[in-house]
Amino acid sequence: MQHLPTPEWLQKYEPVKQKLSSPTDFNRYFDSAEICEKRLFKIEVGGISFPTGNVIVRDPLVYLAKDALPYHTKIPIGIFPLTILVVEMEADHYRYVGFRLKLSSSKAVTYTEALLGNENLDNFQEGEYFGFHVDAGLATIVDQATRDAYCSFVENWQKSNPDQNIYDHFFAAEFKKSSQSAPAYQRDGGDWINFAIPDTELTIPMIQSGFGDGTYPVYFGYDKQGAITEIVAQFIDIELTFSEEEEENI
């Protein structure tokens, strides 16, 4: 079921909505071959199914539980392509800038942070963001139905393997397979998977989160007609990151 914010929350949301806009032009990020003299590359993860249109972005190993709320804004039902954006930090050293779920071919002209509908908006200041928390160095974007299927899989696996860690004793091998079958822009141990949940037609992508643990924003991209055309999770602000490095080296 979709989470619905209260009328009181929505009253507070409208006046600060403009402050929740992204300062980053993600069209430029995903269309450019280079920014700040750093080369950019893309990884096509494949189609991700959204049978309910209720979207959840979480750390899949720590925060993706059955009570994890979806964003209060729904997307269309369907299967949509997921792309990871990669930056070459230095020769053969790559980091994941973020990922984009493209809902239509229409171009986004504005980006607004995706919210659950229960955030504390009192005293919110422009330039701040809420984001999602990462404690295991991984991020995912899934439908609410996928959340439930994945959580059931994890629960059953843990019952069968009570003394084992699901990453070390299961997912690490899946990441290794990914690095072997699609080695571009991955370390030997693997940096992304699109895991097919057993006994379902659903998959859960797991993507290394830029600089690791932290809090990262997610944005809905809207076209000029006001329709949602994409969702972007941002791990690295390229201009900010590399301009700060240049200042440190002066």
VEXVOBA-667059 format. One record per residue: x, y, z of N, C-alpha, C, CB in turn; residue in one letter. Coordinates in steps of 0.001 Angstrom, whole numbers, plus 500000, padded with zeros to 6 digits. Glycine has a CB too. Example, Ala and Ser with C-alpha at 12.3 -4.5 7.8 and 13.67 -1.06 7.14 Angstrom:
BEGIN
513190494310507800512300495500507800513200496700507800511308495527509046a/512850497750507080513670498940507140512900500030507870514084499402505725s/
//
This chain:
BEGIN
500844498808500000500000500000500000500882501245500000499043500004501225m/500478502251499211501245503489499153501112504265500457500785504352497971q/502237504817500894502226505667502080501697507049501703503647505770502704h/500708507532502451500125508839502167500490509817503270498594508739502019l/501106510941502924501438511940503945500175512605504487502389513005503368p/500284513152505667499144513818506281498924515187505632499357513966507806t/497710515726505729497465517075505221498384518116505859496019517460505457p/498699517916507134499583518858507824500981518840507205499661518524509327e/501462517645506887502794517535506265502785518192504885503229516044506148w/501749517945504109501668518515502767501623520043502807500439517976502039l/500997520589503843500969522048503992502375522605504192500071522451505172q/503187521901504931504567522333505152505437522074503916505157521612506373k/505072521048503155505881520643501999505847521676500873505398519301501472y/504684522176500551504551523071499399505461524297499481503117523522499269e/505567524978500635506433526161500693507927525855500553506204526878501984p/508358524618500880509794524309500823510150523454499605510228523589502100v/509156523123498791509397522220497657510488522749496739508110522013496860k/510502524043496493511511524628495610512912524462496194511212526114495368q/513021524456497513514324524293498163514856522870498037514225524672499629k/513986521947497639514374520546497503514868520210496101513209519654497857l/515046521228495268515535521013493907517010520643493915515309522264493050s/517400519834492944518811519443492841519622520542492179518955518132492051s/520821520853492701521698521813492036522432521202490847522702522365493022p/522320519887490678523044519176489623522176519010488386523514517806490122t/522759519225487220522097518949485949522408517505485571522562519949484824d/521506516591485898521765515172485658521738514816484175520750514331486400f/521043515607483362521126515382481915522574515523481453520211516377481146n/523242516540481959524652516748481604525511515599482110525165518081482176r/525248515168483327526019514055483893525923512812483008525526513729485314y/524699512426482675524499511167481971524746511271480462523100510673482217f/524823512484479923525058512662478489526505513002478158524160513743477957d/527299513354479167528667513815478912529659512662478950529068514877479932s/530731512819478197531835511860478234532896512279479242532461511715476847a/532831513548479678533842514057480599533308515282481326535147514398479850e/533574515362482616533265516540483424534450516771484352531920516359484236i/534860518021484481536003518369485336537251517570484964535655518129486808c/537405517323483658538544516580483130538598515142483651539831517297483479e/537451514642484086537337513255484516536418512522483538536796513158485984k/536877511395483032536086510645482063534909509941482739536967509623481336r/533788509910482019532565509286482514532179508105481638531418510306482568l/531617507091482266531182505891481568529834505461482142532239504747481694f/529147504607481394527838504128481847527794502607481821526710504710480971k/527102502056482809526827500624482872525321500433482776527398499985484187i/524890499626481814523462499328481673523148498077482490523065499131480165e/522399498256483553522103497167484487521032496246483938521665497724485835v/520081496802483185518949496033482675517638496589483181519077494572483065g/516555495905482865515231496372483256514892495994484687514188495815482322g/514291496936485401513861496713486788512334496823486825514537497751487782i/511696495830487400510230495760487389509619496528488560509770494300487431s/508561497282488249507807498018489271506320497673489120508043499575489145f/505907496540489715504516496097489557503493496910490326504402494689489974p/503906497695491341502957498544492070503199500029491817503042498262493561t/504408500405491409504755501816491224505169502516492497503608502540490629g/505248501776493604505717502331494870507220502097494979504963501694496082n/507998503182495012509448503113494872510149503226496227509938504216493936v/511162502365496414511963502383497633513438502405497230511641501146498548i/514214503302497833515666503321497669516278503158499054516160504651496972v/517104502127499207517670501810500521519022501123500351516703500910501337r/519726500999501460520834500063501575520189498680501719521798500415502808d/520410497758500773519660496491500784520047495546501907519847495790499485p/521240495705502470521675494790503522521324495274504923523156494580503427l/521072496568505071520859497129506406519453497686506595521869498218506673v/518930498376505593517699499144505791516510498693504947517968500567505504y/516647497630504168515520497186503341514733496115504090516015496641501967l/513865496559504973512991495674505745511563495796505224513053496013507264a/510698494903505679509322494906505182508536496134505608508609493675505652k/509034496870506603508357498099507004509002499342506374508365498223508525d/509944499143505442510579500284504767509554500986503884511804499823503920a/509335502271504151508311503018503426508766503389502016507939504275504197l/507845503344501041508151503893499722507999505411499732507236503269498648p/508496506045498691508279507484498544506791507760498381509074508045497335y/506374508938498805504934509231498760504456509492497332504612510442499644h/505374509718496402505030509893494987505209508577494242505901511001494340t/504183508145493527504252506898492776504787507150491364502866506233492713k/505281506082490757505681506118489352504761505185488574507186505709489172i/504773505240487245503966504297486467504391502854486716504069504618484977p/503475501944486542503780500517486624504482500096485334502481499670486860i/505536499294485458506237498840484270507631498339484584506311499947483261g/508388498058483531509786497652483627510624498744482993510037496267482936i/511603499254483742512348500432483307513853500178483387511967501653484160f/514620500746482441516069500513482419516797501304483494516633500870481059p/517785500643484102518602501246485145520027501397484644518563500403486439l/520594502597484807521943502904484341522786503423485495521907503933483196t/524004502894485617524966503388486608525925504339485906525746502206487292i/526175505490486518527154506443485988528473506257486729526642507916486124l/529562506168485971530886505866486509531838507016486201531430504538485927v/532669507381487175533711508377486940535076507709487128533548509605487901v/535999508018486229537368507536486360538136508529487235538053507364484953e/538408508148488463539092509024489411540533509267488981539054508423490821m/541176508183488582542520508206488010542627506943487165543658508276489133e/543734506708486530543857505585485596543433504265486254545306505479485081a/542411503624485666541907502318486121541378502333487552543001501288486012d/540969503492488034540353503607489355539005504301489172541278504400490363h/537927503551489412536589504033489113535730504128490371535924503124488096y/534814505088490341533810505221491392532447505408490736534141506415492347r/531400504958491430530050505107490904529458506433491372529156503925491345y/529114507274490404528583508610490670527139508526491152528673509488489410v/526402507562490637524995507403490980524328506495489980524282508758491033g/523015506418490048522286505621489051520990506325488682521993504191489585f/520497505977487488519275506597486979518317505528486471519599507604485859r/517079505589486936515998504765486412515217505637485444515075504195487562l/515213505272484173514578506099483144513163505584482883515417506097481828k/512175506434483168510774506030483070510166506317481713509971506719484125l/510745507271480970510266507600479634511398508258478864509017508527479692s/511178508476477575512200509118476741512179510635476901511995508748475269s/511178511146477583511054512586477771512191513113478632509703512931478404s/512672514303478326513794514892479039513330515583480316514531515879478142k/514035515337481397513736516018482656514237517455482600514371515271483850a/513418518378483068513817519796483097513946520304484531512797520657482327v/513391519584485486513553519922486904513748518634487691512321520723487445t/514437518762488829514664517617489720514307518032491145516152517117489639y/513460517224491780513026517492493149513296516268494007511522517874493195t/513804516486495219514152515348496062512935514477496355514774515831497367e/513143513162496251512109512186496586512006512079498099512417510797495951a/510786512179498617510563512132500061509545511052500421510088513500500575l/509625510590501664508700509577502150507351510188502511509289508860503357l/507364511431502946506134512087503363505991512168504865504958511374502793g/507080511870505580507048511985507043508263512743507589506982510594507674n/509032513366506685510227514089507108509860515338507904511076514468505894e/510762515729508782510584516958509554511020518137508684511401516913510896n/510063518909508204510345520011507285510531521341508009509227520136506271l/510375521336509319510563522573510079512023523020509977510151522377511570d/512211524286509657513556524886509589514428524288508483514259524717510922n/513816523664507483514594523130506367515196524278505561513714522233505461f/516484524148505240517197525215504546517624524774503145518420525651505358q/517638525711502219518081525424500861519519524923500883517955526674499965e/519792523900500072521115523290500044521211522037500902522139524282500496g/520234521829501776520184520610502588519415519531501825519520520887503978e/519564518294502274518751517219501713518554516146502780519415516619500433y/517563515284502562517263514214503508518018512937503131515745513947503555f/517766512414501957518511511269501458518178509964502156519959511532501588g/518935508922501773518805507601502388520173507199502939518273506536501357f/520142506380503967521373506037504693521983504748504146521089505890506204h/523297504737504047524046503563503609525043503195504698524772503826502251v/524960501952505163525895501452506179526665500224505709525145501119507454d/526308499667504565527000498482504050527631498749502684526028497302503951a/527717500025502315528355500372501054527570500007499815529661499729500985g/526262499744499968525434499331498840524126500111498815525151497827498905l/523564500243497608522264500888497444521431500081496459522424502356496958a/520115500179496616519205499538495679518014500438495422518743498173496207t/517349500210494299516058500842493996515106499726493595516184501938492851i/513981499620494318513062498512494100511614498966494250513362497373495072v/510735498148493737509303498304493963508942497729495342508483497602492833d/507822498166495865507362497640497153507174496125497101506048498316497563q/506690495613495967506511494161495830507856493447495850505757493828494530a/508872494063495262510214493477495279510783493491496690511149494236494321t/510532494576497419510934494635498825510425493425499583510419495918499480r/509136493121499417508538492019500161509137490679499757507033491999499949d/509333490485498437509896489223497952511336489052498420509829489160496421a/512105490128498375513497490075498802513595489790500304514211491392498461y/512786490466501096512823490263502542512434488826502906511887491260503244c/511483488263502180511105486870502419512252485929502064509849486505501608s/512946486216500949514103485413500564515185485468501647514670485899499216f/515501486677502129516530486837503155516135486100504433516767488330503452v/514884486241504825514400485579506045514546484067505939512930485947506312e/514155483503504786514252482052504592515704481597504542513531481635503307n/516547482406503897517970482051503815518584482028505205518735483042502909w/518261483012506004518835483086507348518346481949508245518497484427507987q/517108481511508036516599480365508798517374479101508450515097480156508526k/517757478989507164518513477821506721520001477932507009518304477608505251s/520454479153507281521881479393507522522045480278508765522554480061506273n/521643479788509923521550480647511119522878481224511599520941479871512235p/523977480583511269525279481035511768526104481739510694526059479857512315d/525447482136509598526184482728508491525700484133508170526069481853507265q/526561484883507531526270486247507095525883486209505619527498487195507331n/524731486795505278524216486633503920525097487296502864522823487195503836i/525810488357503244526721488936502250527944488035502054527165490356502682y/528608487709503138529836486917503035529593485543502446530476486775504391d/528476484932502807528243483543502442527249483364501294527757482795503635h/526771484457500740525880484324499573526134485407498533524420484376500014f/525895486678498893525956487729497884527370488012497381525368488987498437f/528384487755498189529758487969497725530034487148496467530769487602498833a/529515485936496424529698485093495237528951485659494036529225483663495520a/527775486261494264527017486876493179527769488084492618525617487295493670e/528369488888493491529166490033493035530396489558492258529598490907494238f/531006488477492700532166487921492006531776487476490598532759486738492799k/530628486819490465530134486408489149529947487618488245528811485637489283k/529414488708488813529193489926488032530511490485487519528465490981488874s/531531490492488371532831491040487955533470490186486870533776491145489155s/533140488893486862533702487996485855532956488080484532533682486569486361q/531625488249484602530827488290483373530769489675482755529426487810483651s/530911490724483574530873492111483081531943492909483819529448492758483285a/533224492683483506534310493256484310534511494761484191535563492599483947p/533946495389483165534184496820482967533739497629484175533458497311481717a/534667498447484690534404499384485788534009498680487084533310500351485388y/534485497445487264534274496728488510535618496266489075533328495525488295q/535676496233490403536819495620491052536667494102491001536957496114492514r/537721493380491376537710491918491265536556491289492032539023491348491767d/536231491864493184535152491298493988533770491661493510535298491729495386g/533676492576492520532381492989491990531832494226492659531400491881492128g/531169495069491887530618496323492404529124496479492148531346497483491796d/528538495604491355527088495678491143526543494321490724526745496741490080w/525283494092491062524551492917490591523109493327490324524620491746491630i/522409492499489564520958492610489425520412491224489717520522493131487982n/520246490948491014519983489597491505518541489180491259520300489507492987f/518377488023490612517046487464490373516577486753491642517056486480489152a/515524487243492244515006486662493481514367485314493160513977487619494167i/514825484229493782514307482892493455512789482799493567514938481860494363p/512216482031492637510778481747492609509929482988492357510359481111493909d/510532484026491770509788485225491380510276485675490002509961486371492440t/509611486661489445510070487290488205510703488644488493508905487449487215e/511074488852489734511600490139490175513117490071490374510911490577491477l/513776491210490175515203491314490455515443492484491392516019491481489148t/516542492402492124516951493498493000518370493912492630516864493084494504i/518542495134492125519895495611491862520575495997493165519874496803490893p/521870495730493247522690496185494367523923496849493786523078495002495327m/524163498098494182525179498930493538526067499557494603524524500027492655i/527378499459494401528315500097495320528070501603495344529779499789494915q/528083502171496537527621503557496712528771504568496738526817503672497998s/529303504863495584530249505968495436531425505924496378529547507239495625g/531377506739497419532444506783498414532123505925499633532695508214498846f/531158505002499512530871504080500608529708504525501462532080503916501469g/529850504350502769528761504658503701528518506168503766529082504107505110d/527278506521504045526915507930504125525430508108503889527715508754503115g/525033509328503585523638509658503279523599510306501907523014510603504366t/522755509775501033522742510201499639521340510616499203523265509083498737y/521235511682498406519912512139497959519399511360496753519962513615497620p/518083511351496625517398510761495478516451511818494920516623509444495877v/516397511926493590515572512959492961514636512364491918516455514026492317y/513414512902491875512505512655490769512759513720489707511012512667491244f/512947513287488468513081514216487358511745514388486649514152513731486373g/511342515650486429510053515955485796510285516625484444509190516868486712y/509484516253483448509594516889482138508805518199482119509090515937481027d/508788518864480973508149520182480905506637520117481046508497520853479604k/506052518903480915504612518737481160504318518410482623504049517636480263q/505379518256483428505198517953484840505089516481485154503999518634485336g/505377515620484171505324514176484392506686513672484865504890513437483100a/506678512661485741507939512062486187508544511267485039507721511149487434i/509776511574484709510433510894483602511645510080484039510849511897482569t/512157510305485276513297509523485744513467509675487249514579509950485018e/514251508774487816514660508842489217516179508716489256513967507717490081i/516827509605489988518286509601490072518717509544491534518882510853489377v/519606508614491854520291508591493148521699509108492923520306507146493778a/522131510063493730523439510695493542524377510353494687523290512214493422q/525508509740494344526537509422495324527657510459495344527111508051495041f/527972511003494159529102511936494043528658513167493262530324511255493347i/528892514344493821528750515602493098530106515856492438528311516806494058d/530174515635491138531468515646490449532144517004490554531292515268488981i/531398518069490235531999519405490280532483519749491677531001520454489805e/531668519485492679532031519815494051533243518995494502530840519573494992l/533228517705494198534311516821494626535655517245494049534009515390494223t/535677517495492751536967517742492120537399519203492207536917517317490679f/536452520116492420536861521498492670537487521608494052535658522462492544s/536968520828495029537553520818496371538944520213496342536660520041497346e/539147519175495521540471518569495405541467519557494832540415517316494536e/541028520334493831541915521323493206542316522391494241541216521987491971e/541347522837495055541633523839496081542634523317497104540345524261496782e/542503522028497470543423521440498441544846521360497894542943520052498844e/544946521227496557546274521073495943546949522408495633546158520266494668n/546207523511495828546803524829495542547741525236496673545697525907495346i/
//
